Amino acid sequence: MIGLREFAGSEVGPWLADVARLRMGVFGEYPHLYEGSLEHERDYVETYARSAHSLSVLAFDGVRVVGASTAVPLVDEIDAFRKPFDEQGIDPHAVFYFGESVLLRDYRGRGIGSRFFDSRKARAHALARLRWTACCSVVRADNDPRRPPQHDGNETLWRRRGHAPRADLHAQLAWQEHGHPVPIMHRLAFWRRPL
């Protein structure tokens, strides 16, 4: 049985290295095709430990962390994620950003992603000032030759959970892909749902 544990703010500190490793592994797959460094990932996940209102939900198989899902008030996120909302006049204080949900391949298809989603939604409802939840994913062409035949992105789950794509909300973020010597700018599309 896979156990889920929730950590608020800095409580996730002892597991940040695990979250960084999971991000490296899962984001190395399609659609991110990410080739980064553990140091950079560790720096980024510190965002969650610094925010008093963040939530990190970790999936454990015994003592091993096999999955992680995060959420943080958008106002506490990096500029690249806040900027599209600022530009559309949406107060980042009112948005709870659902960050990554990363799960090792052998643990997928067991409903853990839905449980991750439920935990983050409950946390959003507990923070009274919030009005929206938001997710985002990298935009890839439907005919991208790197797309695995059975790939089904997070968007299916997001749509089932009431999120809708917002054509006017896109972030720009650079990262290095496998086989590329320098970072490439990527477009990420946001999905949003009212609380």
C-alpha positions in Angstrom: 0.0 0.0 0.0 1.3 3.4 -1.0 1.0 5.9 1.8 0.6 9.7 1.2 1.8 12.3 3.7 1.2 16.0 3.6 3.7 18.6 4.6 3.0 22.3 5.0 5.7 24.9 4.2 9.1 24.1 5.7 8.0 20.7 7.0 9.0 19.2 3.6 12.6 20.2 4.2 14.0 16.7 5.0 12.6 15.4 1.7 13.5 18.2 -0.7 16.4 16.2 -2.2 13.9 13.3 -2.9 11.5 15.8 -4.6 14.4 17.2 -6.7 15.4 13.7 -7.8 11.9 12.8 -8.7 11.5 16.0 -10.8 14.8 15.2 -12.6 13.7 11.7 -13.5 10.0 12.3 -14.4 10.6 15.6 -16.2 13.3 13.8 -18.3 10.4 12.0 -19.9 8.1 13.5 -22.6 6.7 16.1 -22.7 9.3 18.0 -20.7 12.4 16.1 -22.0 14.3 18.0 -19.3 18.0 17.6 -18.8 18.9 19.7 -15.8 21.0 19.5 -12.7 20.1 18.2 -9.3 21.6 21.4 -7.8 19.2 23.6 -9.9 16.2 21.4 -9.0 17.1 21.5 -5.3 17.2 25.3 -5.5 13.8 25.4 -7.2 12.0 23.1 -4.7 13.2 25.4 -1.9 10.3 27.6 -3.1 7.9 25.2 -1.3 9.9 25.2 1.9 10.0 29.0 2.0 6.3 29.5 1.6 4.3 29.2 4.8 1.2 28.2 2.9 2.6 25.7 0.5 1.7 22.0 0.4 3.9 19.1 -0.5 2.2 15.7 -0.8 4.7 12.8 -0.9 3.9 9.2 -1.8 5.8 6.6 0.1 6.4 3.0 -0.6 7.7 2.1 2.8 10.4 4.7 3.5 11.1 5.4 -0.2 9.6 8.5 -1.8 8.1 7.4 -5.1 6.0 10.5 -5.9 5.5 14.1 -5.0 2.9 16.8 -5.7 3.2 20.4 -4.7 1.1 23.5 -4.5 1.9 27.1 -3.5 0.2 30.4 -3.5 1.2 32.0 -6.8 2.5 35.0 -5.1 5.2 32.8 -3.6 6.2 31.3 -7.0 9.0 32.4 -9.4 8.4 35.4 -11.6 7.9 33.4 -14.8 4.8 31.8 -13.4 3.4 35.0 -11.8 4.0 37.3 -14.8 1.2 35.9 -17.1 -1.4 36.5 -14.3 -0.1 40.0 -13.5 -0.4 40.8 -17.2 -4.0 39.7 -17.3 -4.9 41.6 -14.1 -5.4 38.4 -12.0 -4.1 38.9 -8.4 -1.5 36.3 -7.7 -2.6 36.4 -4.1 -5.9 34.8 -5.2 -4.3 31.9 -7.0 -3.1 28.6 -5.6 -0.7 27.1 -8.1 -0.6 23.4 -8.5 3.0 22.7 -9.3 4.4 19.3 -10.3 2.9 15.9 -9.8 5.7 13.5 -10.4 5.4 9.7 -9.9 7.7 6.9 -10.8 6.4 4.9 -13.7 5.8 1.7 -11.7 3.4 3.5 -9.5 1.2 5.1 -12.2 -2.3 4.0 -12.9 -3.2 3.4 -9.2 -5.2 6.5 -8.5 -2.3 8.3 -6.8 -2.5 11.3 -9.1 -6.2 11.8 -8.1 -5.3 11.6 -4.5 -2.6 14.2 -5.0 -5.1 16.4 -6.7 -7.6 16.0 -3.8 -5.0 17.0 -1.2 -4.1 20.1 -3.0 -7.7 21.1 -3.6 -8.5 20.7 0.1 -5.5 22.8 1.0 -6.7 25.5 -1.4 -10.1 25.5 0.2 -8.5 25.9 3.6 -6.8 29.1 2.6 -9.7 31.5 2.6 -8.3 34.3 0.5 -7.9 32.1 -2.6 -10.3 32.3 -5.6 -8.6 30.1 -8.2 -6.4 27.0 -8.7 -4.1 26.8 -11.7 -1.9 24.2 -13.3 0.4 24.4 -16.3 2.1 22.2 -18.8 4.6 22.6 -21.6 3.0 23.0 -25.0 4.1 20.4 -27.6 2.8 19.9 -31.1 0.4 17.0 -31.5 2.6 15.5 -34.1 5.9 15.8 -32.1 7.9 12.7 -33.2 9.2 12.4 -29.6 5.6 11.8 -28.3 5.2 8.2 -27.0 2.3 6.4 -28.7 0.2 6.0 -25.5 1.1 9.3 -24.0 -1.8 10.9 -22.0 -0.8 14.1 -20.3 -2.1 15.6 -17.1 -4.7 17.6 -19.1 -7.2 14.7 -19.0 -7.2 14.7 -15.2 -7.3 18.5 -15.1 -10.3 18.6 -17.3 -12.1 15.9 -15.2 -11.4 18.0 -12.1 -12.9 21.2 -13.6 -9.9 23.0 -14.9 -10.1 24.7 -18.3 -7.4 26.0 -20.5 -6.9 29.8 -20.6 -5.7 30.9 -24.0 -4.5 34.2 -22.6 -2.3 32.7 -19.9 1.1 31.4 -21.0 4.5 31.3 -19.3 7.9 31.3 -21.0 10.6 29.2 -19.3 14.0 28.0 -20.6 15.5 24.6 -19.9 17.9 22.3 -21.5 16.5 19.3 -23.4 18.2 16.0 -24.0 20.6 16.3 -26.9 20.7 20.2 -26.8 23.8 21.9 -25.5 22.0 25.1 -24.4 18.7 25.9 -22.8 15.7 26.3 -25.1 12.7 28.7 -24.4 9.5 26.7 -23.8 5.9 27.9 -23.8 3.7 26.6 -20.9 -0.1 26.8 -21.0 -2.1 27.4 -17.9 -5.4 25.8 -16.9 -7.6 27.4 -14.2 -10.5 26.5 -12.0 -12.6 28.7 -9.7 -12.7 27.6 -6.0 
